[in-house]
Structure formats: C-alpha cells, structure tokens
Amino acid sequence: MALLKLSDTPPGGWAYFQRETEFTLKGDNRDMLIDNVVAHRTYKNLHPQQRDLVRVDIERQICTRLGRLYCRAEDESDKWVPQDDMREVVTMGDVLSFSKAALAWVKSGGSLVTKEESERRAAICRVCPLNEPMTGCSCGTLYKILDATVPQDRSIADMHVCKACHCTLRVKVLLTPEQVFASNEGRDVRFPAEVECWQRSIMESFDSKPSAS
C-alpha cells in the first residue's frame, strides 16, 4: 500500500469507493471526505469507523492510481505499484494503443469468453477503484464507437475505462485471454498489486509460459 505525501487535492479529486456498498463518496477536501466515509460506514455498519483508520483507507485507495510524485510506500515490504506515467487526461495516443484490444476482437471474428467469465471479470472491475468514467478526453467518441461493437445481450452495466490500461472495460471483459494479452503486450501497463485484477492474472499466466523454441 501507499500513503499520500501532500495534503493538496490529488489528481482525480477526493473520492473513495466503498466496495461493500459499491458507492463512491466525495469531498471538497480530505477532512470532508473522511467525514462522509465515516458517516456512510456508520449508517451501513461497516468498519473501521475511526477517523485515523478511515484516512489510511482513503489514501491507500487513491494511491493505487497515482505515482511517486504524490505518494510514498509505507515500508520496504510494500507491494504498491506506482503509476508514475499515468495521466488524468488521456490522449489520442492512449486510445489508439488500447483500441488494439477491440481490433484483435474484430480480427478474430468476434469470439468472446463465456457469459459466466465476463460476469466474473465485471464483478472484479465493478469494485475496483481504477474503473472510472473517462473525463477530460477529446477521444470520447472513439470510446463510444468501441462500446457500440458489444452485442446488446453481452453489454454489462457499470463498466467504464480502466485507468491502468486505458481500455474500455465494456469491451475488454469480453475478450479471450489471448486477446487481452495481445492488447497489453509491449505497453507499460501496471496493474496494481493491492487490488484483485483479472487482467494481471492473465498477463502473469502468459509471462510464466516457456517461450517457443
């Protein structure tokens, strides 16, 4: 895990996603966000509710999407994966790089994983703090075009854009493992170790395979 270095508003603002209730809380500053999280947890009987522990939970989650400029590892054994090159505003270059996933899908004839597997992946993404609506990007139209390629009966709600790989998750949760690997290969994609991630599992499984002689 990691904690914030500064008290200034971090990129993306003061926001915290409560996994158990799938609810995002926001605040104008750190103290207001802590107040809102404490109130929400008290109402829902979730723990911890102590302000100092809530502050740590908030900072750890925010740091899953930030790098060394804003955050610091808690200790030497910290498995935090700093997102040093992550930008809040995604460029057209980012969109073109992640669209490789959709192009691989079209090229393969549109083969999909089973509905059960896509729902399993979506359930993981739904409670991940890196699954966020894209804002401040001039390439929103391309995202919409890619999302429109998803068959209506396979479209899953609450799938936005993964802030680690910059892919539209509405498409990506449907791709086969081979297509997922091909869409991420060769890019500096860093899936946080602090949270469960089905993409990280796929990438690790391919990386562990012996290369063909």
C-alpha positions as CSV (number, residue, x, y, z in Angstrom):
1,M,0.0,0.0,0.0
2,A,1.0,3.7,-0.1
3,L,0.0,7.0,1.5
4,L,-0.2,10.5,0.2
5,K,2.8,12.8,0.6
6,L,0.8,16.0,0.3
7,S,-2.4,17.4,1.7
8,D,-3.2,19.2,-1.6
9,T,-6.1,17.8,-3.7
10,P,-4.7,14.7,-5.6
11,P,-5.3,14.2,-9.3
12,G,-8.8,12.8,-9.7
13,G,-10.0,14.7,-6.5
14,W,-11.0,13.5,-3.1
15,A,-13.1,10.4,-3.7
16,Y,-13.4,6.9,-2.1
17,F,-15.1,3.8,-3.4
18,Q,-16.7,1.7,-0.7
19,R,-16.5,-1.9,-2.1
20,E,-19.2,-3.4,0.2
21,T,-21.9,-1.0,-0.9
22,E,-20.4,-0.2,-4.4
23,F,-20.9,3.5,-3.6
24,T,-18.5,6.4,-4.3
25,L,-18.1,9.1,-1.7
26,K,-16.6,12.5,-2.5
27,G,-15.5,15.6,-0.6
28,D,-14.1,19.0,-1.3
29,N,-11.1,18.2,0.9
30,R,-9.6,15.3,2.9
31,D,-11.4,16.1,6.1
32,M,-14.8,16.3,4.4
33,L,-14.2,13.0,2.6
34,I,-13.3,11.4,5.9
35,D,-16.5,12.7,7.4
36,N,-18.5,11.3,4.5
37,V,-16.9,7.9,4.7
38,V,-17.3,7.7,8.5
39,A,-21.0,8.6,8.2
40,H,-21.5,6.1,5.4
41,R,-19.8,3.3,7.3
42,T,-21.7,4.1,10.4
43,Y,-25.0,4.0,8.6
44,K,-24.1,0.7,6.9
45,N,-22.5,-0.8,10.0
46,L,-19.1,-1.1,8.2
47,H,-15.7,-0.9,9.8
48,P,-13.3,0.6,10.6
49,Q,-15.0,3.9,11.6
50,Q,-12.2,5.6,13.4
51,R,-11.1,8.7,11.5
52,D,-7.4,7.9,11.5
53,L,-8.1,4.4,10.1
54,V,-10.5,5.8,7.5
55,R,-7.9,8.3,6.4
56,V,-5.4,5.5,5.8
57,D,-8.0,3.5,3.8
58,I,-8.8,6.6,1.7
59,E,-5.1,7.4,1.0
60,R,-4.3,3.8,0.1
61,Q,-7.0,3.6,-2.4
62,I,-6.2,7.0,-4.0
63,C,-2.6,5.9,-4.3
64,T,-3.5,2.8,-6.4
65,R,-3.9,5.2,-9.3
66,L,-1.0,7.6,-8.6
67,G,2.8,7.5,-8.6
68,R,5.8,8.6,-6.6
69,L,5.1,12.3,-7.2
70,Y,2.1,12.2,-4.9
71,C,2.5,9.0,-2.8
72,R,5.1,7.1,-0.8
73,A,5.4,3.4,0.1
74,E,4.5,2.6,3.7
75,D,7.5,0.4,4.3
76,E,10.2,-1.7,2.5
77,S,7.8,-4.7,2.1
78,D,5.1,-2.5,0.4
79,K,3.8,-4.2,-2.8
80,W,2.5,-0.8,-4.1
81,V,2.8,-0.5,-7.9
82,P,3.3,3.3,-8.5
83,Q,1.5,4.6,-11.6
84,D,4.2,7.1,-12.4
85,D,3.3,7.6,-16.0
86,M,-0.5,7.7,-15.5
87,R,-2.2,10.8,-16.7
88,E,-5.6,12.1,-15.7
89,V,-6.2,13.3,-19.2
90,V,-5.9,10.5,-21.8
91,T,-4.5,11.4,-25.2
92,M,-5.5,10.1,-28.6
93,G,-2.3,8.0,-28.5
94,D,-3.6,6.2,-25.4
95,V,-6.9,5.5,-27.1
96,L,-5.1,4.1,-30.2
97,S,-2.9,1.9,-28.1
98,F,-5.8,0.4,-26.1
99,S,-8.0,0.1,-29.3
100,K,-5.7,-2.8,-30.2
101,A,-7.9,-4.9,-27.9
102,A,-11.0,-4.1,-30.0
103,L,-9.2,-4.6,-33.3
104,A,-8.0,-8.0,-32.1
105,W,-11.5,-8.9,-31.3
106,V,-12.8,-7.9,-34.7
107,K,-9.9,-9.7,-36.5
108,S,-10.7,-12.9,-34.5
109,G,-14.2,-12.9,-35.8
110,G,-15.6,-11.5,-32.6
111,S,-15.1,-14.6,-30.4
112,L,-16.0,-14.0,-26.8
113,V,-15.4,-15.6,-23.4
114,T,-18.4,-17.2,-21.8
115,K,-21.0,-15.1,-20.2
116,E,-20.1,-16.5,-16.8
117,E,-16.4,-15.5,-17.3
118,S,-17.3,-12.0,-18.4
119,E,-19.6,-11.5,-15.5
120,R,-16.9,-12.8,-13.1
121,R,-14.4,-10.2,-14.6
122,A,-17.0,-7.5,-14.4
123,A,-17.7,-8.2,-10.8
124,I,-14.0,-7.6,-10.0
125,C,-13.9,-4.4,-12.1
126,R,-17.0,-3.1,-10.5
127,V,-15.4,-2.8,-7.1
128,C,-12.0,-1.7,-8.4
129,P,-11.1,2.0,-7.8
130,L,-9.4,2.1,-11.3
131,N,-12.8,1.5,-13.1
132,E,-13.8,5.1,-13.7
133,P,-15.8,7.1,-16.3
134,M,-13.4,8.9,-18.6
135,T,-13.3,12.7,-18.3
136,G,-11.3,15.4,-19.9
137,C,-10.6,13.3,-23.0
138,S,-11.2,14.6,-26.6
139,C,-11.4,10.9,-27.7
140,G,-14.7,10.1,-26.1
141,T,-16.2,9.4,-29.5
142,L,-13.8,6.5,-30.1
143,Y,-14.7,5.0,-26.8
144,K,-18.4,5.1,-27.8
145,I,-17.7,3.5,-31.1
146,L,-15.8,0.7,-29.5
147,D,-18.5,0.2,-26.9
148,A,-21.1,0.0,-29.7
149,T,-19.4,-3.1,-31.1
150,V,-20.5,-5.0,-28.0
151,P,-23.6,-7.2,-28.6
152,Q,-26.6,-5.8,-26.6
153,D,-27.1,-9.1,-24.8
154,R,-23.5,-9.1,-23.6
155,S,-23.2,-5.5,-22.5
156,I,-22.5,-5.2,-18.8
157,A,-23.5,-2.2,-16.7
158,D,-21.0,-0.1,-14.7
159,M,-18.1,-0.9,-16.9
160,H,-16.1,2.3,-17.6
161,V,-12.5,2.8,-18.5
162,C,-9.6,1.0,-16.7
163,K,-7.2,3.7,-15.5
164,A,-4.3,1.2,-15.7
165,C,-4.6,0.1,-19.3
166,H,-6.9,2.9,-20.6
167,C,-9.2,0.2,-22.2
168,T,-12.9,0.4,-22.3
169,L,-13.9,-2.4,-19.9
170,R,-17.3,-2.9,-21.6
171,V,-15.3,-4.4,-24.4
172,K,-12.3,-5.8,-22.6
173,V,-14.2,-8.1,-20.1
174,L,-15.5,-10.0,-23.2
175,L,-12.1,-10.7,-24.8
176,T,-10.4,-14.0,-24.7
177,P,-7.2,-14.3,-22.7
178,E,-5.1,-14.3,-25.9
179,Q,-6.7,-11.1,-27.0
180,V,-6.3,-9.5,-23.6
181,F,-2.6,-10.4,-23.6
182,A,-2.2,-9.1,-27.1
183,S,-3.8,-5.8,-26.2
184,N,-1.5,-5.2,-23.3
185,E,1.8,-6.7,-24.6
186,G,4.5,-4.2,-25.3
187,R,2.9,-1.4,-23.3
188,D,3.9,-0.1,-19.9
189,V,0.7,-1.2,-18.3
190,R,0.9,-1.5,-14.5
191,F,-2.0,-3.4,-12.8
192,P,-1.9,-2.5,-9.0
193,A,-0.9,-5.4,-6.8
194,E,-3.0,-4.0,-4.0
195,V,-6.3,-4.9,-5.6
196,E,-7.7,-8.0,-7.2
197,C,-7.3,-7.8,-11.0
198,W,-8.2,-10.5,-13.6
199,Q,-6.1,-8.8,-16.2
200,R,-3.0,-9.1,-14.1
201,S,-3.7,-12.8,-13.6
202,I,-3.9,-13.3,-17.4
203,M,-0.7,-11.3,-18.0
204,E,1.2,-13.3,-15.3
205,S,0.0,-16.6,-16.7
206,F,1.3,-15.8,-20.2
207,D,4.6,-14.4,-18.8
208,S,5.1,-17.6,-16.9
209,K,4.8,-19.8,-20.1
210,P,8.0,-21.0,-21.6
211,S,8.8,-19.3,-24.9
212,A,8.6,-21.4,-28.0
213,S,11.9,-22.7,-29.3
